[in-house]
Structures are given as structure tokens and as C-alpha cells.
Amino acid sequence: MSGTFSFKADTLVHKPEDPGYRVGWKYKYQFEKGHLDEEMTYGEALKKSSELAAKEPDKTFWPEMVLTPNF
């Protein structure tokens, strides 16, 4: 069975007030990745990813758009 995903935000323009983002992360030297479950705006996700990167230098953090499945 195949399906599609819908974006919760605009894929080309990232305004700080746009909702539909979360913080994604991955280890720099290990094969593990994930994301934080809370949904926030792009500006909040960008700020939180910067804060987490300063606290945990062995990981990389970024704002990630939330996708909703259409199955």
C-alpha cells in the first residue's frame, strides 16, 4: 500500500511565525537519529535547535517540517 504526505507549512519560504515544525536531531558519529515530539513555529524550532546544539555538542539539531500521512 502506498500513500502520500502533506506538508504542514510552506516548503519554500520559512517565516519565523509559520507553524508546523519540530526539532530533528542526529548523532554526529553514531547511526541514531530522531525528533522532538512537540510542534512549534519555525522561529521557536530554530531557537530551540540552537540551544540544544550548544548543550549537546555530539549531536546536530535542525528545524524539521512536520508531515502528515494521507493513507
C-alpha positions as a LaTeX table, in Angstrom:
\begin{tabular}{lrrr}
\hline
Residue & $x$ (\AA) & $y$ (\AA) & $z$ (\AA) \\
\hline
Met1 & 0.00 & 0.00 & 0.00 \\
Ser2 & 1.38 & 3.40 & $-0.90$ \\
Gly3 & 0.37 & 6.82 & 0.29 \\
Thr4 & 1.29 & 10.45 & 0.23 \\
Phe5 & 2.25 & 13.03 & 2.82 \\
Ser6 & 1.02 & 16.60 & 3.27 \\
Phe7 & 3.28 & 19.39 & 4.47 \\
Lys8 & 2.10 & 21.43 & 7.47 \\
Ala9 & 3.99 & 24.53 & 6.30 \\
Asp10 & 5.27 & 26.20 & 3.14 \\
Thr11 & 8.23 & 24.23 & 1.77 \\
Leu12 & 9.97 & 27.18 & 0.07 \\
Val13 & 9.58 & 30.12 & 2.46 \\
His14 & 10.39 & 29.74 & 6.16 \\
Lys15 & 8.93 & 32.65 & 8.12 \\
Pro16 & 9.55 & 32.72 & 11.89 \\
Glu17 & 5.81 & 32.71 & 12.64 \\
Asp18 & 4.96 & 29.69 & 10.42 \\
Pro19 & 3.54 & 26.76 & 12.44 \\
Gly20 & 4.12 & 23.08 & 11.68 \\
Tyr21 & 7.77 & 22.47 & 12.69 \\
Arg22 & 9.61 & 20.34 & 15.23 \\
Val23 & 13.27 & 19.85 & 16.13 \\
Gly24 & 15.09 & 16.98 & 14.40 \\
Trp25 & 18.42 & 15.61 & 15.64 \\
Lys26 & 21.12 & 13.07 & 14.85 \\
Tyr27 & 24.37 & 11.99 & 16.41 \\
Lys28 & 27.45 & 13.16 & 14.53 \\
Tyr29 & 29.39 & 9.91 & 14.92 \\
Gln30 & 26.71 & 7.28 & 15.56 \\
Phe31 & 23.86 & 5.88 & 13.49 \\
Glu32 & 20.99 & 7.22 & 15.55 \\
Lys33 & 18.50 & 9.99 & 14.76 \\
Gly34 & 15.13 & 11.24 & 15.92 \\
His35 & 12.98 & 14.26 & 16.61 \\
Leu36 & 11.28 & 16.03 & 19.49 \\
Asp37 & 7.52 & 15.43 & 19.57 \\
Glu38 & 6.31 & 18.94 & 20.33 \\
Glu39 & 5.10 & 21.03 & 17.40 \\
Met40 & 6.13 & 24.70 & 17.25 \\
Thr41 & 6.70 & 27.59 & 14.87 \\
Tyr42 & 9.78 & 27.81 & 12.66 \\
Gly43 & 11.29 & 30.58 & 14.80 \\
Glu44 & 10.81 & 28.60 & 18.02 \\
Ala45 & 12.23 & 25.43 & 16.45 \\
Leu46 & 15.27 & 27.34 & 15.15 \\
Lys47 & 15.92 & 28.89 & 18.57 \\
Lys48 & 15.47 & 25.57 & 20.41 \\
Ser49 & 17.77 & 23.74 & 17.97 \\
Ser50 & 20.48 & 26.36 & 18.59 \\
Glu51 & 20.09 & 26.00 & 22.36 \\
Leu52 & 20.25 & 22.20 & 22.20 \\
Ala53 & 23.30 & 22.28 & 19.90 \\
Ala54 & 25.15 & 24.37 & 22.49 \\
Lys55 & 24.25 & 21.92 & 25.28 \\
Glu56 & 24.95 & 18.70 & 23.35 \\
Pro57 & 27.95 & 19.08 & 21.01 \\
Asp58 & 27.88 & 15.41 & 19.94 \\
Lys59 & 24.52 & 15.92 & 18.16 \\
Thr60 & 23.27 & 18.04 & 15.27 \\
Phe61 & 19.87 & 19.77 & 15.56 \\
Trp62 & 17.69 & 21.50 & 12.94 \\
Pro63 & 14.10 & 22.72 & 12.42 \\
Glu64 & 12.16 & 19.99 & 10.66 \\
Met65 & 8.79 & 20.30 & 8.94 \\
Val66 & 6.04 & 18.02 & 10.21 \\
Leu67 & 4.49 & 15.77 & 7.57 \\
Thr68 & 1.01 & 14.26 & 7.91 \\
Pro69 & 0.24 & 10.94 & 6.17 \\
Asn70 & $-2.68$ & 10.72 & 3.73 \\
Phe71 & $-3.39$ & 7.00 & 3.71 \\
\hline
\end{tabular}
